[in-house]
Amino acid sequence: MSLWPIAELLPHAGDMILLDAVLHFAEDDVQTCLTVRPGGLFNQADGSLPAWVGIELMAQSIAAYAGCQARQAGIPVTLGFLLGTRNFQCNVERFPAGSDLQIHAQRSLQDDNGMAVFECHLRGPDIHAQARLNVFCPPQAASYLQEHATECTP
């Protein structure tokens, strides 16, 4: 199987793409990676990333999983939504600049309406974070957003 460039898998653009690549993609899981580089949107003055960014890295890994599924099926990559995070634990306060991080997201539940749950682990040198992420990818994301946009307008 050939893997695609990360920018072709995520509905993000520019500096919002935090991952470097997909290392592995299978029916129920994905493994992604990045090297923490100074100068990004979320970096602290010393170039490190706060540990809470780990949740976004996990969410982008799930988005990359969905992007791989879409590319494999020959359909466009669509938006998804992070609904919640349970039990985020991390053994460090930040990910130092230069750290090589790997994220593994394992799908544990998915229904036909687009709701899914993933068990996620982020690992690096002396770094371990984990969480369970609840996500929603509606079958017709663009029309879903248009239908619900009027509900949020005053």
C-alpha angles and dihedrals in degrees: 000000000000119000122218130230110273093241089062092054103048128067086220128098140207117339092002090073101090100169125083102202151337110253099182136009127184139156095281106018149036135200120206136175145201140175113227106242126185120245101048126132094263101034121122123228092273091053095253125128120235111247092243088069084071088080090058090047089053092047091049089050089056089047088052088051090053089045091053090050091050094047091048090052092046094241130124121272110253139195123274132186132229104224100179150329126231129199099354107187128176130174094211136049094224143009108242122233110267094030116140108221130190124196124199119193118188119191109227100169138013132167132200092257094065100263115135142168124213131191106217134194127185118196136181138140104325088341129119128165130167139180144155112241126200113207138179126207109176114211091240102030097173094051090042090057093047092049093051098039092082091053089063097045116098 
